[in-house]
Amino acid sequence: MSPQSSQSMQYKAIKSIFKKLENFLNISQRNIVAKFSIYEATLKCAIKNNSSLNYP
């Protein structure tokens, strides 16, 4: 398995966790999407800035 596909799986797992949290907390859709968009942007930034990880 390439690092790229492994990273993609990690990313999908994190997205899945956010989705489960959203369902569990039952917070209004607009609020949760705004917050998770920030988390997602932060995650993408962290991945881009880590030379050992690749994210398109």
Buried (B, 14 or more C-beta within 10 A) or exposed (E): EEEEEEBBEBBEEBBEEBEEEBEEEEEEEEEBBEBBEEEBEEBEEEBEEEEEBEBE
